[in-house]
């Protein structure tokens, strides 16, 4: 029976992987994904928005962009998260048994954050989730125990993975907070052991790499993130707060979210009793980040997926809490199957638009502006149609300029890349992000003629934003269709200096 649960876990991980490969092969890149492709095309030890790990993952899985398609690049998320699912299984086995490990895999797969956001799309979350869970798996076997009885190898592996997680995304520093607070309050004997401090060399090295890049670039990453996550703004932003709570509810699955709340209430009321040192370890490695994102949302706009990895961390403990519920295994399998079918239908519908309302606008410049799903559709069609125009009019020798990182990154991948064209960000650093550094790697922009390409989801009149040019010629307006209906317009401009 024990062996069967391991086989069941592997079976469901395999099914999840197959479905995620299908979704990845059908959907075009979203804004963030195509932006992180730039991390692989222009690698560096760190970047304006995040450290460099996601770019290195993309390089590794695509053989340094030798295979440069949506599916292959998304393998940098799909395969690591499949491994992360198995790590969650191992955590469940460690804290109790293989049945808990199996339930943990099912709970992971009904999480939108686990299955889609980190598990299918190319985001820094994919490597962070993998290394976060690996670090948790190693450290939970070591830090709650007496130092003399603990594995030095697992201690070092745990902190190595902490360093790799931090090098994937900044919030992984909460792993260090969890480890230090646990030792300080529950196992101070570690404070007398040199190997505990020596293990910190791994996350310290990651931090030093990030600091070195920022030292070379006026600590621009910290200035950027400080504006996003200030801890001392006392104003109340009701919309941001409600959006964060609702987002956490949806991203982590209402069932998982509510069950975790019930588990926490039961724990603090002494109605959920499990191994105390294990339970405390779970809570200290997960609740601080969740609490921080909720606190920040009181005064600032936040993103619900910032705390997603903390919910994934709590999943094995949640599996213990719900393991005695009637028909829990059967119900989770049903939920897993329902979600796979639902997301497959949504994927097919995004590409075909049989039931989606057709975008309408009084102006062709704003068609589809409110349709967020258009980020994932129409760019392959745009590539073919725009490339034909550029080649027919012999314009592919000209550089493309953009005032913002989006849709610049989409234009870069789907238009400039296949036509061997250069893209320049022309604007302030907060607007062009990575293009500030890309510009420096390319010949200085001295052309008297340039192209400006935009679409009706992001339209801005070039005459209003590029006053360094004197003439603005609309070369072509291209209609992007879905199910024989126009859903977006693409505009090609030729900008000239006297």
RANORKA-V523569 format. One record per residue. RES is the residue in three letters. NEAR is the number of other C-alpha atoms within 8 Angstrom. D_CENTER is the distance of its C-alpha to the mean C-alpha in whole Angstrom. Layout:
BEGIN
res={RES	RES}
near={NEAR	NEAR}
d_center={D_CENTER	D_CENTER}
END
This chain:
BEGIN
res={UNK	UNK	UNK	UNK	UNK	UNK	UNK	UNK	UNK	UNK	UNK	UNK	UNK	UNK	UNK	UNK	UNK	UNK	UNK	UNK	UNK	UNK	UNK	UNK	UNK	UNK	UNK	UNK	UNK	UNK	UNK	UNK	UNK	UNK	UNK	UNK	UNK	UNK	UNK	UNK	UNK	UNK	UNK	UNK	UNK	UNK	UNK	UNK	UNK	UNK	UNK	UNK	UNK	UNK	UNK	UNK	UNK	UNK	UNK	UNK	UNK	UNK	UNK	UNK	UNK	UNK	UNK	UNK	UNK	UNK	UNK	UNK	UNK	UNK	UNK	UNK	UNK	UNK	UNK	UNK	UNK	UNK	UNK	UNK	UNK	UNK	UNK	UNK	UNK	UNK	UNK	UNK	UNK	UNK	UNK	UNK	UNK	UNK	UNK	UNK	UNK	UNK	UNK	UNK	UNK	UNK	UNK	UNK	UNK	UNK	UNK	UNK	UNK	UNK	UNK	UNK	UNK	UNK	UNK	UNK	UNK	UNK	UNK	UNK	UNK	UNK	UNK	UNK	UNK	UNK	UNK	UNK	UNK	UNK	UNK	UNK	UNK	UNK	UNK	UNK	UNK	UNK	UNK	UNK	UNK	UNK	UNK	UNK	UNK	UNK	UNK	UNK	UNK	UNK	UNK	UNK	UNK	UNK	UNK	UNK	UNK	UNK	UNK	UNK	UNK	UNK	UNK	UNK	UNK	UNK	UNK	UNK	UNK	UNK	UNK	UNK	UNK	UNK	UNK	UNK	UNK	UNK	UNK	UNK	UNK	UNK	UNK	UNK	UNK	UNK	UNK	UNK	UNK	UNK	UNK	UNK	UNK	UNK	UNK	UNK	UNK	UNK	UNK	UNK	UNK	UNK	UNK	UNK	UNK	UNK	UNK	UNK	UNK	UNK	UNK	UNK	UNK	UNK	UNK	UNK	UNK	UNK	UNK	UNK	UNK	UNK	UNK	UNK	UNK	UNK	UNK	UNK	UNK	UNK	UNK	UNK	UNK	UNK	UNK	UNK	UNK	UNK	UNK	UNK	UNK	UNK	UNK	UNK	UNK	UNK	UNK	UNK	UNK	UNK	UNK	UNK	UNK	UNK	UNK	UNK	UNK	UNK	UNK	UNK	UNK	UNK	UNK	UNK	UNK	UNK	UNK	UNK	UNK	UNK	UNK	UNK	UNK	UNK	UNK	UNK	UNK	UNK	UNK	UNK	UNK	UNK	UNK	UNK	UNK	UNK	UNK	UNK	UNK	UNK	UNK	UNK	UNK	UNK	UNK	UNK	UNK	UNK	UNK	UNK	UNK	UNK	UNK	UNK	UNK	UNK	UNK	UNK	UNK	UNK	UNK	UNK	UNK	UNK	UNK	UNK	UNK	UNK	UNK	UNK	UNK	UNK	UNK	UNK	UNK	UNK	UNK	UNK	UNK	UNK	UNK	UNK	UNK	UNK	UNK	UNK	UNK	UNK	UNK	UNK	UNK	UNK	UNK	UNK	UNK	UNK	UNK	UNK	UNK	UNK	UNK	UNK	UNK	UNK	UNK	UNK	UNK	UNK	UNK	UNK	UNK	UNK	UNK	UNK	UNK	UNK	UNK	UNK	UNK	UNK	UNK	UNK	UNK	UNK	UNK	UNK	UNK	UNK	UNK	UNK	UNK	UNK	UNK	UNK	UNK	UNK	UNK	UNK	UNK	UNK	UNK	UNK	UNK	UNK	UNK	UNK	UNK	UNK	UNK	UNK	UNK	UNK	UNK	UNK	UNK	UNK	UNK	UNK	UNK	UNK	UNK	UNK	UNK	UNK	UNK	UNK	UNK	UNK	UNK	UNK	UNK	UNK	UNK	UNK	UNK	UNK	UNK	UNK	UNK	UNK	UNK	UNK	UNK	UNK	UNK	UNK	UNK	UNK	UNK	UNK	UNK	UNK	UNK	UNK	UNK	UNK	UNK	UNK	UNK	UNK	UNK	UNK	UNK	UNK	UNK	UNK	UNK	UNK	UNK	UNK	UNK	UNK	UNK	UNK	UNK	UNK	UNK	UNK	UNK	UNK	UNK	UNK	UNK	UNK	UNK	UNK	UNK	UNK	UNK	UNK	UNK	UNK	UNK	UNK	UNK	UNK	UNK	UNK	UNK	UNK	UNK	UNK	UNK	UNK}
near={4	7	7	7	12	11	8	9	14	9	8	10	12	9	8	12	11	8	10	13	12	8	11	13	8	9	11	12	11	8	11	9	11	12	12	12	10	12	14	14	7	7	10	7	9	11	12	10	8	11	14	14	11	16	13	11	10	16	11	9	11	13	8	10	11	6	9	8	6	11	9	11	14	13	13	15	15	14	9	13	15	13	9	12	11	12	11	15	16	10	11	18	12	7	7	8	9	13	10	15	19	14	13	15	15	13	12	12	11	14	12	12	12	15	14	10	12	16	15	15	12	14	12	12	10	15	15	14	13	13	12	14	12	12	14	9	12	12	12	10	10	13	14	12	9	11	10	4	6	11	7	7	6	11	15	9	10	14	14	12	12	17	14	13	15	15	13	16	12	9	8	13	9	10	10	9	9	12	11	8	9	12	14	9	7	8	12	9	9	11	9	6	9	7	7	10	8	7	11	9	8	11	13	9	9	12	11	8	10	12	9	8	12	12	8	7	7	6	11	9	11	7	8	11	9	8	7	9	9	8	5	4	6	5	6	6	10	8	6	13	13	8	9	14	10	8	11	13	11	9	12	15	11	8	6	10	12	9	9	10	8	8	11	8	8	10	10	7	7	7	7	9	7	6	6	7	8	11	10	9	12	11	9	12	14	14	9	9	11	10	8	8	13	11	8	13	13	12	14	10	9	12	7	13	11	9	11	13	11	12	11	9	12	12	12	15	10	12	14	9	9	8	9	6	6	4	6	10	7	7	8	12	9	8	9	11	8	8	9	10	8	8	8	10	8	8	11	9	11	11	10	8	10	6	5	7	5	7	8	7	8	6	6	8	9	12	15	13	9	5	7	6	7	8	10	11	11	12	10	9	8	12	10	8	9	11	10	8	9	10	9	7	6	7	8	10	6	11	12	13	13	14	11	12	14	8	11	13	12	14	10	11	10	12	13	13	9	8	8	7	12	10	11	12	14	9	9	6	7	6	9	14	11	10	10	10	7	10	11	8	6	7	6	6	5	4	7	7	9	12	12	12	12	11	11	15	11	9	9	7	6	8	7	7	8	7	7	5	10	9	8	11	7	9	8	8	9	9	9	12	10	11	7	5	7	10	13	12	14	13	13	13	12	12	13	11	9	6}
d_center={36	34	34	33	30	28	29	28	24	24	25	23	20	21	22	18	17	20	19	15	17	19	16	14	18	19	16	16	13	11	11	8	8	12	11	10	13	15	14	15	18	19	18	19	19	16	15	16	12	11	13	13	12	9	12	15	13	13	17	17	17	18	21	20	19	23	21	19	18	15	16	17	14	11	13	11	9	12	14	13	12	15	16	15	16	20	19	19	22	24	23	25	27	28	28	30	31	29	29	27	25	25	24	21	20	21	19	16	16	17	14	12	9	10	11	9	6	5	9	9	7	6	3	5	4	6	9	9	9	12	14	14	15	18	19	20	21	24	24	25	28	29	29	31	33	36	36	39	37	34	33	32	30	27	27	27	24	22	22	21	18	18	18	16	13	14	14	10	9	12	12	13	17	17	18	21	22	22	24	27	27	28	30	32	33	33	34	35	37	34	35	38	36	36	33	31	31	31	28	26	27	23	21	23	23	19	20	23	21	19	22	24	22	22	26	26	24	26	23	21	17	19	21	18	16	20	20	17	18	21	23	26	26	28	28	27	25	25	23	20	21	21	18	16	19	18	15	15	17	16	12	14	17	20	22	20	19	23	24	22	24	28	27	27	30	32	31	32	35	36	36	33	34	33	33	33	31	28	28	28	25	23	23	23	20	18	20	20	16	17	20	18	16	19	21	19	19	23	23	20	17	14	11	11	8	9	11	10	11	14	15	14	16	19	19	22	24	24	25	28	28	28	30	33	33	35	33	30	29	30	28	25	26	27	23	21	24	23	20	20	23	21	18	20	22	20	19	22	23	20	22	26	26	29	28	26	28	29	28	31	32	35	34	32	30	28	28	25	23	22	21	17	17	19	16	15	19	22	21	22	25	25	25	28	30	29	30	33	34	33	35	38	39	38	35	33	34	33	30	27	27	24	24	20	17	16	18	19	16	17	21	20	19	21	24	24	23	26	28	28	28	27	24	25	23	26	25	25	22	20	20	19	17	17	20	22	22	22	25	27	26	28	32	33	32	36	36	39	37	33	31	29	27	25	25	26	22	22	26	28	31	32	35	33	31	32	36	36	37	40	40	38	38	36	36	35	33	31	31	28	29	27	30	33	32	30	27	26	28	27	30	31	33	35	36	39	40	44}
END
